[in-house]
Amino acid sequence: MKAHDLDKKFDNNKEDVLDHFDLDTATRPNREAKRVNVDFPSWMVESLDKEAQRLGVTRQSLIKLWLADRLEHRSGA
């Protein structure tokens, strides 16, 4: 199927275009996870946990959100 045909189906809302994709093998470029280890002082972990609990997210999610925000801010995105 050509891209413009897929666009028409999407624009017309006549069918679910996701049926045309294999979501089991779909990837997002530059979004692959890479594990890193970081040591934080106890007081920092406690503060992170309090803030994460207040926001209803995990510590890991909070750190990712804050780092992403800071990196986007620095790059001017």
Biopython code that builds the backbone (N, CA, C, O; Angstrom):
import numpy as np
from Bio.PDB.StructureBuilder import StructureBuilder

atoms = [
    (1, "MET", "N", (0.853, -1.177, 0.000)),
    (1, "MET", "CA", (0.000, 0.000, 0.000)),
    (1, "MET", "C", (0.893, 1.232, 0.000)),
    (1, "MET", "O", (1.899, 1.288, 0.708)),
    (2, "LYS", "N", (0.520, 2.192, -0.783)),
    (2, "LYS", "CA", (1.282, 3.437, -0.862)),
    (2, "LYS", "C", (0.883, 4.365, 0.277)),
    (2, "LYS", "O", (-0.223, 4.286, 0.810)),
    (3, "ALA", "N", (1.810, 5.243, 0.635)),
    (3, "ALA", "CA", (1.605, 6.144, 1.769)),
    (3, "ALA", "C", (0.368, 7.011, 1.586)),
    (3, "ALA", "O", (-0.373, 7.231, 2.544)),
    (4, "HIS", "N", (0.130, 7.508, 0.372)),
    (4, "HIS", "CA", (-1.039, 8.391, 0.182)),
    (4, "HIS", "C", (-2.349, 7.613, 0.354)),
    (4, "HIS", "O", (-3.347, 8.186, 0.793)),
    (5, "ASP", "N", (-2.363, 6.307, 0.011)),
    (5, "ASP", "CA", (-3.559, 5.486, 0.233)),
    (5, "ASP", "C", (-3.811, 5.298, 1.733)),
    (5, "ASP", "O", (-4.949, 5.354, 2.200)),
    (6, "LEU", "N", (-2.727, 5.075, 2.470)),
    (6, "LEU", "CA", (-2.849, 4.935, 3.921)),
    (6, "LEU", "C", (-3.317, 6.250, 4.537)),
    (6, "LEU", "O", (-4.148, 6.253, 5.445)),
    (7, "ASP", "N", (-2.788, 7.353, 4.049)),
    (7, "ASP", "CA", (-3.216, 8.666, 4.534)),
    (7, "ASP", "C", (-4.710, 8.887, 4.322)),
    (7, "ASP", "O", (-5.395, 9.411, 5.200)),
    (8, "LYS", "N", (-5.212, 8.486, 3.157)),
    (8, "LYS", "CA", (-6.647, 8.644, 2.869)),
    (8, "LYS", "C", (-7.482, 7.844, 3.857)),
    (8, "LYS", "O", (-8.474, 8.345, 4.387)),
    (9, "LYS", "N", (-7.082, 6.600, 4.105)),
    (9, "LYS", "CA", (-7.839, 5.761, 5.049)),
    (9, "LYS", "C", (-7.840, 6.396, 6.437)),
    (9, "LYS", "O", (-8.858, 6.390, 7.129)),
    (10, "PHE", "N", (-6.694, 6.943, 6.836)),
    (10, "PHE", "CA", (-6.601, 7.579, 8.139)),
    (10, "PHE", "C", (-7.454, 8.842, 8.185)),
    (10, "PHE", "O", (-8.213, 9.054, 9.130)),
    (11, "ASP", "N", (-7.323, 9.675, 7.160)),
    (11, "ASP", "CA", (-8.052, 10.942, 7.132)),
    (11, "ASP", "C", (-9.558, 10.745, 7.076)),
    (11, "ASP", "O", (-10.309, 11.536, 7.648)),
    (12, "ASN", "N", (-10.004, 9.702, 6.396)),
    (12, "ASN", "CA", (-11.437, 9.459, 6.260)),
    (12, "ASN", "C", (-12.029, 8.687, 7.431)),
    (12, "ASN", "O", (-13.247, 8.526, 7.512)),
    (13, "ASN", "N", (-11.188, 8.210, 8.330)),
    (13, "ASN", "CA", (-11.636, 7.429, 9.496)),
    (13, "ASN", "C", (-12.510, 6.245, 9.104)),
    (13, "ASN", "O", (-13.392, 5.844, 9.862)),
    (14, "LYS", "N", (-12.268, 5.687, 7.929)),
    (14, "LYS", "CA", (-13.107, 4.572, 7.467)),
    (14, "LYS", "C", (-12.666, 3.242, 8.047)),
    (14, "LYS", "O", (-13.471, 2.317, 8.158)),
    (15, "GLU", "N", (-11.402, 3.136, 8.417)),
    (15, "GLU", "CA", (-10.936, 1.900, 9.018)),
    (15, "GLU", "C", (-9.752, 2.198, 9.916)),
    (15, "GLU", "O", (-9.129, 3.256, 9.821)),
    (16, "ASP", "N", (-9.455, 1.260, 10.777)),
    (16, "ASP", "CA", (-8.332, 1.406, 11.697)),
    (16, "ASP", "C", (-7.045, 1.145, 10.933)),
    (16, "ASP", "O", (-6.786, 0.016, 10.516)),
    (17, "VAL", "N", (-6.242, 2.178, 10.749)),
    (17, "VAL", "CA", (-5.003, 2.022, 9.978)),
    (17, "VAL", "C", (-3.986, 1.167, 10.716)),
    (17, "VAL", "O", (-3.045, 0.665, 10.103)),
    (18, "LEU", "N", (-4.159, 0.994, 12.017)),
    (18, "LEU", "CA", (-3.223, 0.155, 12.759)),
    (18, "LEU", "C", (-3.267, -1.300, 12.299)),
    (18, "LEU", "O", (-2.329, -2.060, 12.540)),
    (19, "ASP", "N", (-4.349, -1.683, 11.641)),
    (19, "ASP", "CA", (-4.432, -3.037, 11.099)),
    (19, "ASP", "C", (-3.385, -3.275, 10.019)),
    (19, "ASP", "O", (-3.107, -4.424, 9.676)),
    (20, "HIS", "N", (-2.809, -2.225, 9.484)),
    (20, "HIS", "CA", (-1.823, -2.333, 8.421)),
    (20, "HIS", "C", (-0.384, -2.340, 8.947)),
    (20, "HIS", "O", (0.563, -2.339, 8.160)),
    (21, "PHE", "N", (-0.220, -2.346, 10.249)),
    (21, "PHE", "CA", (1.111, -2.318, 10.851)),
    (21, "PHE", "C", (1.312, -3.520, 11.750)),
    (21, "PHE", "O", (0.363, -4.000, 12.371)),
    (22, "ASP", "N", (2.531, -4.006, 11.823)),
    (22, "ASP", "CA", (2.892, -5.081, 12.744)),
    (22, "ASP", "C", (3.462, -4.429, 13.996)),
    (22, "ASP", "O", (4.655, -4.134, 14.067)),
    (23, "LEU", "N", (2.601, -4.209, 14.980)),
    (23, "LEU", "CA", (3.008, -3.495, 16.180)),
    (23, "LEU", "C", (3.952, -4.310, 17.054)),
    (23, "LEU", "O", (4.632, -3.753, 17.916)),
    (24, "ASP", "N", (4.003, -5.633, 16.841)),
    (24, "ASP", "CA", (4.925, -6.461, 17.622)),
    (24, "ASP", "C", (6.378, -6.197, 17.261)),
    (24, "ASP", "O", (7.272, -6.411, 18.080)),
    (25, "THR", "N", (6.619, -5.736, 16.045)),
    (25, "THR", "CA", (7.997, -5.487, 15.616)),
    (25, "THR", "C", (8.288, -3.997, 15.443)),
    (25, "THR", "O", (9.383, -3.622, 15.026)),
    (26, "ALA", "N", (7.319, -3.156, 15.760)),
    (26, "ALA", "CA", (7.509, -1.709, 15.605)),
    (26, "ALA", "C", (8.518, -1.200, 16.637)),
    (26, "ALA", "O", (8.529, -1.644, 17.785)),
    (27, "THR", "N", (9.348, -0.276, 16.212)),
    (27, "THR", "CA", (10.319, 0.346, 17.115)),
    (27, "THR", "C", (10.265, 1.855, 16.938)),
    (27, "THR", "O", (9.790, 2.366, 15.924)),
    (28, "ARG", "N", (10.757, 2.543, 17.936)),
    (28, "ARG", "CA", (10.861, 3.992, 17.876)),
    (28, "ARG", "C", (12.343, 4.334, 17.832)),
    (28, "ARG", "O", (13.066, 4.071, 18.793)),
    (29, "PRO", "N", (12.799, 4.910, 16.745)),
    (29, "PRO", "CA", (14.225, 5.232, 16.622)),
    (29, "PRO", "C", (14.723, 6.100, 17.777)),
    (29, "PRO", "O", (14.034, 7.015, 18.229)),
    (30, "ASN", "N", (15.906, 5.800, 18.232)),
    (30, "ASN", "CA", (16.560, 6.526, 19.335)),
    (30, "ASN", "C", (15.799, 6.440, 20.648)),
    (30, "ASN", "O", (15.996, 7.270, 21.535)),
    (31, "ARG", "N", (14.938, 5.448, 20.779)),
    (31, "ARG", "CA", (14.176, 5.279, 22.018)),
    (31, "ARG", "C", (14.492, 3.956, 22.712)),
    (31, "ARG", "O", (13.842, 3.593, 23.692)),
    (32, "GLU", "N", (15.498, 3.232, 22.197)),
    (32, "GLU", "CA", (15.854, 1.969, 22.825)),
    (32, "GLU", "C", (16.415, 2.255, 24.216)),
    (32, "GLU", "O", (17.185, 3.197, 24.402)),
    (33, "ALA", "N", (16.030, 1.448, 25.171)),
    (33, "ALA", "CA", (16.494, 1.648, 26.540)),
    (33, "ALA", "C", (17.923, 1.150, 26.681)),
    (33, "ALA", "O", (18.298, 0.124, 26.114)),
    (34, "LYS", "N", (18.701, 1.881, 27.433)),
    (34, "LYS", "CA", (20.064, 1.484, 27.750)),
    (34, "LYS", "C", (20.235, 1.650, 29.248)),
    (34, "LYS", "O", (20.026, 2.734, 29.793)),
    (35, "ARG", "N", (20.613, 0.580, 29.900)),
    (35, "ARG", "CA", (20.724, 0.597, 31.360)),
    (35, "ARG", "C", (22.002, 1.324, 31.784)),
    (35, "ARG", "O", (23.082, 1.101, 31.236)),
    (36, "VAL", "N", (21.841, 2.199, 32.778)),
    (36, "VAL", "CA", (22.975, 2.876, 33.397)),
    (36, "VAL", "C", (22.806, 2.784, 34.911)),
    (36, "VAL", "O", (21.686, 2.699, 35.415)),
    (37, "ASN", "N", (23.890, 2.801, 35.609)),
    (37, "ASN", "CA", (23.858, 2.784, 37.074)),
    (37, "ASN", "C", (24.361, 4.112, 37.590)),
    (37, "ASN", "O", (25.395, 4.612, 37.148)),
    (38, "VAL", "N", (23.631, 4.677, 38.520)),
    (38, "VAL", "CA", (24.006, 5.947, 39.128)),
    (38, "VAL", "C", (23.863, 5.803, 40.630)),
    (38, "VAL", "O", (22.846, 5.315, 41.123)),
    (39, "ASP", "N", (24.878, 6.226, 41.349)),
    (39, "ASP", "CA", (24.819, 6.200, 42.814)),
    (39, "ASP", "C", (24.418, 7.576, 43.320)),
    (39, "ASP", "O", (25.004, 8.590, 42.940)),
    (40, "PHE", "N", (23.394, 7.594, 44.196)),
    (40, "PHE", "CA", (22.924, 8.832, 44.799)),
    (40, "PHE", "C", (23.111, 8.747, 46.303)),
    (40, "PHE", "O", (23.026, 7.657, 46.869)),
    (41, "PRO", "N", (23.363, 9.863, 46.961)),
    (41, "PRO", "CA", (23.400, 9.844, 48.429)),
    (41, "PRO", "C", (21.996, 9.551, 48.983)),
    (41, "PRO", "O", (20.986, 9.832, 48.337)),
    (42, "SER", "N", (21.961, 8.992, 50.169)),
    (42, "SER", "CA", (20.685, 8.588, 50.786)),
    (42, "SER", "C", (19.677, 9.716, 50.849)),
    (42, "SER", "O", (18.497, 9.516, 50.558)),
    (43, "TRP", "N", (20.139, 10.919, 51.234)),
    (43, "TRP", "CA", (19.201, 12.031, 51.360)),
    (43, "TRP", "C", (18.524, 12.329, 50.027)),
    (43, "TRP", "O", (17.354, 12.710, 49.989)),
    (44, "MET", "N", (19.280, 12.149, 48.913)),
    (44, "MET", "CA", (18.726, 12.434, 47.593)),
    (44, "MET", "C", (17.681, 11.388, 47.207)),
    (44, "MET", "O", (16.642, 11.723, 46.638)),
    (45, "VAL", "N", (17.959, 10.131, 47.515)),
    (45, "VAL", "CA", (17.001, 9.060, 47.218)),
    (45, "VAL", "C", (15.717, 9.284, 48.006)),
    (45, "VAL", "O", (14.618, 9.098, 47.482)),
    (46, "GLU", "N", (15.859, 9.682, 49.261)),
    (46, "GLU", "CA", (14.674, 9.946, 50.080)),
    (46, "GLU", "C", (13.856, 11.100, 49.504)),
    (46, "GLU", "O", (12.628, 11.035, 49.458)),
    (47, "SER", "N", (14.531, 12.141, 49.072)),
    (47, "SER", "CA", (13.830, 13.285, 48.465)),
    (47, "SER", "C", (13.165, 12.888, 47.154)),
    (47, "SER", "O", (12.031, 13.284, 46.882)),
    (48, "LEU", "N", (13.871, 12.108, 46.344)),
    (48, "LEU", "CA", (13.284, 11.625, 45.089)),
    (48, "LEU", "C", (12.037, 10.785, 45.362)),
    (48, "LEU", "O", (11.021, 10.935, 44.684)),
    (49, "ASP", "N", (12.121, 9.914, 46.345)),
    (49, "ASP", "CA", (10.984, 9.049, 46.668)),
    (49, "ASP", "C", (9.785, 9.858, 47.145)),
    (49, "ASP", "O", (8.649, 9.555, 46.779)),
    (50, "LYS", "N", (10.021, 10.875, 47.952)),
    (50, "LYS", "CA", (8.917, 11.724, 48.423)),
    (50, "LYS", "C", (8.247, 12.441, 47.258)),
    (50, "LYS", "O", (7.020, 12.494, 47.170)),
    (51, "GLU", "N", (9.067, 12.993, 46.362)),
    (51, "GLU", "CA", (8.506, 13.715, 45.215)),
    (51, "GLU", "C", (7.791, 12.761, 44.266)),
    (51, "GLU", "O", (6.727, 13.088, 43.738)),
    (52, "ALA", "N", (8.366, 11.595, 44.050)),
    (52, "ALA", "CA", (7.731, 10.596, 43.183)),
    (52, "ALA", "C", (6.386, 10.174, 43.755)),
    (52, "ALA", "O", (5.401, 10.060, 43.024)),
    (53, "GLN", "N", (6.347, 9.943, 45.058)),
    (53, "GLN", "CA", (5.083, 9.558, 45.693)),
    (53, "GLN", "C", (4.053, 10.677, 45.588)),
    (53, "GLN", "O", (2.877, 10.422, 45.331)),
    (54, "ARG", "N", (4.494, 11.905, 45.785)),
    (54, "ARG", "CA", (3.580, 13.050, 45.683)),
    (54, "ARG", "C", (2.966, 13.140, 44.291)),
    (54, "ARG", "O", (1.791, 13.475, 44.142)),
    (55, "LEU", "N", (3.776, 12.837, 43.264)),
    (55, "LEU", "CA", (3.294, 12.913, 41.888)),
    (55, "LEU", "C", (2.633, 11.618, 41.417)),
    (55, "LEU", "O", (2.012, 11.583, 40.354)),
    (56, "GLY", "N", (2.767, 10.564, 42.205)),
    (56, "GLY", "CA", (2.150, 9.288, 41.831)),
    (56, "GLY", "C", (2.893, 8.559, 40.725)),
    (56, "GLY", "O", (2.284, 7.872, 39.905)),
    (57, "VAL", "N", (4.214, 8.709, 40.705)),
    (57, "VAL", "CA", (5.036, 8.016, 39.712)),
    (57, "VAL", "C", (6.153, 7.273, 40.435)),
    (57, "VAL", "O", (6.355, 7.452, 41.635)),
    (58, "THR", "N", (6.864, 6.450, 39.704)),
    (58, "THR", "CA", (8.000, 5.748, 40.302)),
    (58, "THR", "C", (9.213, 6.672, 40.350)),
    (58, "THR", "O", (9.271, 7.686, 39.654)),
    (59, "ARG", "N", (10.172, 6.299, 41.182)),
    (59, "ARG", "CA", (11.421, 7.057, 41.260)),
    (59, "ARG", "C", (12.084, 7.110, 39.888)),
    (59, "ARG", "O", (12.544, 8.167, 39.455)),
    (60, "GLN", "N", (12.134, 5.975, 39.210)),
    (60, "GLN", "CA", (12.770, 5.918, 37.898)),
    (60, "GLN", "C", (12.076, 6.847, 36.907)),
    (60, "GLN", "O", (12.736, 7.551, 36.143)),
    (61, "SER", "N", (10.753, 6.849, 36.922)),
    (61, "SER", "CA", (10.008, 7.732, 36.020)),
    (61, "SER", "C", (10.284, 9.200, 36.318)),
    (61, "SER", "O", (10.438, 10.011, 35.405)),
    (62, "LEU", "N", (10.342, 9.528, 37.584)),
    (62, "LEU", "CA", (10.621, 10.909, 37.977)),
    (62, "LEU", "C", (11.998, 11.348, 37.474)),
    (62, "LEU", "O", (12.145, 12.435, 36.915)),
    (63, "ILE", "N", (12.988, 10.505, 37.674)),
    (63, "ILE", "CA", (14.345, 10.839, 37.217)),
    (63, "ILE", "C", (14.364, 11.003, 35.705)),
    (63, "ILE", "O", (14.976, 11.942, 35.194)),
    (64, "LYS", "N", (13.702, 10.105, 34.981)),
    (64, "LYS", "CA", (13.649, 10.214, 33.520)),
    (64, "LYS", "C", (12.968, 11.507, 33.084)),
    (64, "LYS", "O", (13.451, 12.195, 32.185)),
    (65, "LEU", "N", (11.850, 11.836, 33.719)),
    (65, "LEU", "CA", (11.128, 13.067, 33.377)),
    (65, "LEU", "C", (11.994, 14.294, 33.604)),
    (65, "LEU", "O", (12.073, 15.175, 32.748)),
    (66, "TRP", "N", (12.640, 14.349, 34.753)),
    (66, "TRP", "CA", (13.457, 15.507, 35.074)),
    (66, "TRP", "C", (14.657, 15.615, 34.146)),
    (66, "TRP", "O", (14.994, 16.710, 33.694)),
    (67, "LEU", "N", (15.302, 14.495, 33.858)),
    (67, "LEU", "CA", (16.453, 14.532, 32.957)),
    (67, "LEU", "C", (16.035, 14.932, 31.544)),
    (67, "LEU", "O", (16.703, 15.740, 30.899)),
    (68, "ALA", "N", (14.938, 14.371, 31.070)),
    (68, "ALA", "CA", (14.457, 14.719, 29.732)),
    (68, "ALA", "C", (14.119, 16.198, 29.649)),
    (68, "ALA", "O", (14.449, 16.858, 28.664)),
    (69, "ASP", "N", (13.466, 16.718, 30.674)),
    (69, "ASP", "CA", (13.112, 18.133, 30.704)),
    (69, "ASP", "C", (14.364, 19.002, 30.658)),
    (69, "ASP", "O", (14.424, 19.978, 29.911)),
    (70, "ARG", "N", (15.342, 18.647, 31.443)),
    (70, "ARG", "CA", (16.580, 19.424, 31.494)),
    (70, "ARG", "C", (17.331, 19.363, 30.162)),
    (70, "ARG", "O", (17.832, 20.380, 29.683)),
    (71, "LEU", "N", (17.407, 18.173, 29.568)),
    (71, "LEU", "CA", (18.105, 18.022, 28.305)),
    (71, "LEU", "C", (17.398, 18.760, 27.176)),
    (71, "LEU", "O", (18.056, 19.359, 26.325)),
    (72, "GLU", "N", (16.068, 18.727, 27.153)),
    (72, "GLU", "CA", (15.315, 19.471, 26.151)),
    (72, "GLU", "C", (15.510, 20.969, 26.328)),
    (72, "GLU", "O", (15.654, 21.711, 25.356)),
    (73, "HIS", "N", (15.512, 21.397, 27.573)),
    (73, "HIS", "CA", (15.705, 22.821, 27.872)),
    (73, "HIS", "C", (17.083, 23.287, 27.404)),
    (73, "HIS", "O", (17.208, 24.367, 26.826)),
    (74, "ARG", "N", (18.111, 22.483, 27.650)),
    (74, "ARG", "CA", (19.478, 22.846, 27.253)),
    (74, "ARG", "C", (19.647, 22.856, 25.747)),
    (74, "ARG", "O", (20.409, 23.662, 25.213)),
    (75, "SER", "N", (18.934, 21.957, 25.047)),
    (75, "SER", "CA", (19.097, 21.890, 23.591)),
    (75, "SER", "C", (18.224, 22.914, 22.882)),
    (75, "SER", "O", (18.346, 23.100, 21.672)),
    (76, "GLY", "N", (17.345, 23.581, 23.622)),
    (76, "GLY", "CA", (16.476, 24.587, 23.028)),
    (76, "GLY", "C", (15.281, 23.982, 22.293)),
    (76, "GLY", "O", (14.621, 24.666, 21.511)),
    (77, "ALA", "N", (15.004, 22.704, 22.543)),
    (77, "ALA", "CA", (13.884, 22.033, 21.860)),
    (77, "ALA", "C", (12.562, 22.466, 22.401)),
    (77, "ALA", "O", (11.522, 21.998, 21.938)),
]
sb = StructureBuilder()
sb.init_structure("model")
sb.init_model(0)
sb.init_chain("A")
sb.init_seg("    ")
for serial, (resi, resn, name, xyz) in enumerate(atoms, 1):
    if name == "N":
        sb.init_residue(resn, " ", resi, " ")
    sb.init_atom(name, np.array(xyz, "f"), 0.0, 1.0, " ", f" {name:<3s}", serial, name[0])
structure = sb.get_structure()
